[in-house]
Amino acid sequence: MSGGPIADPTCPVKRLAAPLLIGLVGAAILVALGTWQVQRLTWKQGILHQIDSTISADPVPLPASPTEAAHEYRPVALSGSIGPGELHVLVSRKRLGAGYRIVAPFTTEDGRRLLLDRGFVPNDAKDAPRRIGETSVRANLLWPDERGGFTPENDEGGNTWFSRDLGAMSEALGTEPLLAVVRQETPAAPGVEPLPVSTQGIPNNHLQYAITWFALAVVWILMTLVWIRRRAWRMPSEDPAP
């Protein structure tokens, strides 16, 4: 007599051992990966909070010997003069399209020369004249890491840069290999929009990764249950002939 699947009371435990073992081990690995990403999320949030706290701190005078390890993102108050000559770093902004960061030489009151990232100008304002001379600046020190395997070589002759390469830029403008990114420039430079340092560009995808691993664990468990059910039940047609 035909019908739906029926329980196989003689199904040996060993028929279920393999799917149970594979299901448990696979689910445990996926849950462990998800838990690790949650831990990474907590760690990354702590790092970002620390960076935000540093960025928003009260500005200090320019350190005598700043280093990336000790002074990355440090807010500084600078007084001095923006000199002639500037470098153009190609960037793209949402809803605005292509444009350039303007990096100029800045000489402090005590004679130090450093690179000053004044901010963004649209593509058609690349070669427009800009205010130079006596200026007070609030900025953050930054050591950009913008070169990757697919980053084009900077066109120094054509003054089009694809990364803020501090060594090459400092040689081009005769400054220290030190970059200050403007948060506020006084008096303001008409047509230049400051792009202050922030944590927005630092990736933090650990929550999405954790959700993905946990979702995969659920799917794995469901697939394991289906596998076990198929092992534990069999169609009557599979019965041996009398």
C-alpha positions as CSV (number, residue, x, y, z in Angstrom):
1,M,0.0,0.0,0.0
2,S,1.5,3.3,-1.0
3,G,1.4,6.5,0.9
4,G,3.6,9.2,2.5
5,P,6.9,8.6,4.1
6,I,6.8,6.4,7.2
7,A,9.1,6.1,10.1
8,D,11.7,3.5,9.9
9,P,11.9,2.1,13.4
10,T,14.9,0.0,12.5
11,C,16.9,3.0,11.5
12,P,20.3,2.5,13.2
13,V,21.8,5.4,15.2
14,K,24.9,5.3,13.0
15,R,22.8,6.5,10.1
16,L,22.3,9.8,12.0
17,A,25.8,10.1,13.5
18,A,27.4,11.6,10.4
19,P,24.8,14.4,9.8
20,L,24.7,15.1,13.5
21,L,28.4,15.4,13.7
22,I,28.8,17.5,10.5
23,G,25.9,19.7,11.5
24,L,27.2,20.4,15.0
25,V,30.7,21.0,13.9
26,G,29.7,23.3,11.0
27,A,27.3,25.2,13.2
28,A,29.9,25.6,15.9
29,I,32.4,27.0,13.5
30,L,29.9,29.5,12.0
31,V,28.8,30.7,15.4
32,A,32.4,31.0,16.5
33,L,33.1,33.2,13.5
34,G,30.1,35.3,14.2
35,T,31.1,35.7,17.8
36,W,34.6,36.7,16.7
37,Q,33.1,39.4,14.5
38,V,31.1,40.7,17.4
39,Q,34.3,40.9,19.5
40,R,36.0,42.7,16.5
41,L,33.0,45.1,16.4
42,T,33.5,46.0,20.0
43,W,37.2,46.5,19.5
44,K,36.7,48.6,16.4
45,Q,34.1,50.8,18.1
46,G,36.6,51.4,20.9
47,I,39.3,52.4,18.4
48,L,36.9,54.8,16.6
49,H,35.8,56.3,19.8
50,Q,39.4,56.9,20.8
51,I,40.1,58.5,17.4
52,D,37.0,60.7,17.6
53,S,38.1,61.8,21.1
54,T,41.5,62.7,19.8
55,I,40.2,64.6,16.8
56,S,37.8,66.7,18.9
57,A,40.2,67.5,21.6
58,D,41.5,71.1,22.2
59,P,44.2,72.1,19.8
60,V,47.8,72.2,21.0
61,P,50.9,73.9,19.6
62,L,52.7,71.9,16.9
63,P,54.9,69.3,18.6
64,A,58.6,69.6,18.1
65,S,59.1,66.1,16.7
66,P,55.7,64.7,15.8
67,T,55.4,61.0,15.0
68,E,52.6,59.0,13.5
69,A,52.5,56.7,16.5
70,A,52.2,59.5,19.1
71,H,50.4,62.3,17.2
72,E,48.1,60.8,14.5
73,Y,44.9,62.9,14.4
74,R,46.3,65.4,17.0
75,P,44.6,68.8,16.7
76,V,47.0,71.6,16.4
77,A,46.7,75.4,16.4
78,L,49.0,77.0,13.8
79,S,49.8,80.6,13.0
80,G,51.9,81.6,10.1
81,S,51.8,82.1,6.4
82,I,50.5,80.1,3.4
83,G,53.1,80.3,0.7
84,P,52.7,80.3,-3.1
85,G,52.6,77.0,-5.0
86,E,50.2,74.3,-4.3
87,L,49.6,70.6,-5.2
88,H,46.4,69.2,-6.5
89,V,45.2,65.8,-5.2
90,L,42.4,64.2,-7.3
91,V,39.4,63.1,-5.3
92,S,35.7,62.4,-5.9
93,R,32.9,63.5,-3.6
94,K,29.3,62.2,-3.6
95,R,26.9,64.4,-5.4
96,L,29.7,66.8,-6.3
97,G,31.8,64.6,-8.6
98,A,35.5,65.0,-9.2
99,G,37.6,67.7,-7.7
100,Y,40.9,68.3,-6.0
101,R,42.3,68.6,-2.5
102,I,44.5,71.7,-2.3
103,V,47.8,71.1,-0.5
104,A,50.0,74.2,0.1
105,P,53.2,75.0,1.9
106,F,52.7,76.6,5.3
107,T,55.4,78.4,7.3
108,T,54.8,78.7,11.0
109,E,55.8,81.8,13.0
110,D,58.9,80.0,14.3
111,G,60.0,79.1,10.7
112,R,58.9,75.5,10.3
113,R,57.5,74.5,6.9
114,L,54.9,71.8,6.6
115,L,52.2,70.7,4.2
116,L,48.7,72.2,4.7
117,D,45.7,70.4,3.2
118,R,43.3,73.3,2.8
119,G,40.3,71.4,1.5
120,F,38.3,70.7,-1.6
121,V,37.7,72.7,-4.8
122,P,35.6,71.6,-7.8
123,N,37.3,70.4,-11.0
124,D,36.7,73.7,-12.8
125,A,38.3,75.7,-9.9
126,K,41.6,73.7,-10.0
127,D,43.7,76.6,-11.3
128,A,41.7,79.5,-9.8
129,P,43.7,82.0,-7.8
130,R,43.5,81.4,-4.0
131,R,44.2,83.6,-1.0
132,I,47.7,83.1,0.5
133,G,49.6,85.0,3.2
134,E,49.1,85.4,7.0
135,T,46.7,82.7,8.3
136,S,45.6,81.1,11.5
137,V,44.7,77.5,11.3
138,R,43.1,74.8,13.4
139,A,44.0,71.4,11.9
140,N,44.7,67.8,12.6
141,L,47.9,66.0,11.9
142,L,47.6,63.1,9.6
143,W,49.8,60.5,8.0
144,P,47.7,59.3,5.0
145,D,48.0,55.7,3.7
146,E,46.4,56.1,0.3
147,R,48.6,54.2,-2.0
148,G,47.4,50.7,-3.1
149,G,48.2,48.2,-5.8
150,F,45.9,50.0,-8.2
151,T,46.8,53.6,-7.4
152,P,48.2,55.4,-10.4
153,E,51.6,57.0,-10.2
154,N,51.4,60.7,-9.3
155,D,51.8,63.0,-12.3
156,E,54.1,65.5,-10.5
157,G,55.0,67.3,-13.8
158,G,51.3,67.9,-14.5
159,N,50.6,68.6,-10.8
160,T,48.0,65.9,-10.6
161,W,48.4,63.7,-7.5
162,F,46.5,60.5,-6.9
163,S,47.6,60.1,-3.3
164,R,48.9,62.3,-0.5
165,D,52.5,61.0,-0.7
166,L,54.1,63.0,2.1
167,G,57.7,62.2,1.1
168,A,57.2,63.3,-2.6
169,M,55.0,66.2,-1.7
170,S,57.4,67.6,0.9
171,E,60.2,67.4,-1.7
172,A,58.1,69.2,-4.2
173,L,57.2,72.1,-1.9
174,G,60.3,72.1,0.3
175,T,58.6,71.2,3.6
176,E,58.8,68.7,6.4
177,P,57.1,65.4,5.5
178,L,54.3,66.5,7.8
179,L,50.6,67.1,6.9
180,A,48.1,69.2,8.7
181,V,44.5,68.9,7.5
182,V,42.5,72.1,7.9
183,R,39.5,72.1,10.1
184,Q,39.2,75.9,10.2
185,E,41.2,78.5,8.3
186,T,41.1,82.2,9.4
187,P,40.5,84.2,7.3
188,A,38.6,81.7,5.3
189,A,39.7,80.9,1.8
190,P,36.8,81.6,-0.6
191,G,36.0,78.7,-2.8
192,V,37.9,76.1,-0.7
193,E,35.8,73.7,1.4
194,P,37.7,72.2,4.3
195,L,37.6,68.4,4.5
196,P,38.5,67.9,8.1
197,V,39.8,64.6,9.5
198,S,37.1,62.2,10.6
199,T,36.4,58.5,11.2
200,Q,33.9,58.3,8.4
201,G,36.4,56.8,6.0
202,I,37.5,54.1,8.3
203,P,35.7,50.9,7.5
204,N,33.7,49.1,10.2
205,N,31.8,46.2,8.6
206,H,32.0,43.8,11.5
207,L,28.3,44.0,12.3
208,Q,27.4,42.9,8.8
209,Y,30.0,40.1,8.9
210,A,28.6,38.9,12.3
211,I,25.0,38.9,10.9
212,T,26.2,37.0,7.9
213,W,28.0,34.3,9.9
214,F,25.0,33.8,12.3
215,A,22.6,33.6,9.4
216,L,24.8,31.0,7.8
217,A,24.7,29.1,11.1
218,V,20.9,29.1,11.1
219,V,20.8,27.9,7.4
220,W,23.4,25.2,8.2
221,I,21.3,23.9,11.1
222,L,18.1,23.8,9.0
223,M,19.9,21.9,6.3
224,T,21.2,19.5,8.9
225,L,17.7,18.9,10.2
226,V,16.5,18.2,6.7
227,W,19.4,15.8,6.1
228,I,18.6,14.0,9.4
229,R,14.9,13.7,8.5
230,R,15.7,12.2,5.2
231,R,18.0,9.7,6.9
232,A,15.4,8.8,9.5
233,W,12.5,8.4,7.1
234,R,12.4,6.4,4.0
235,M,9.7,5.8,1.4
236,P,8.0,2.4,1.3
237,S,9.4,1.7,-2.1
238,E,12.8,1.5,-0.4
239,D,11.6,-1.5,1.6
240,P,13.3,-4.7,0.6
241,A,11.1,-7.0,-1.5
242,P,9.4,-9.8,0.4
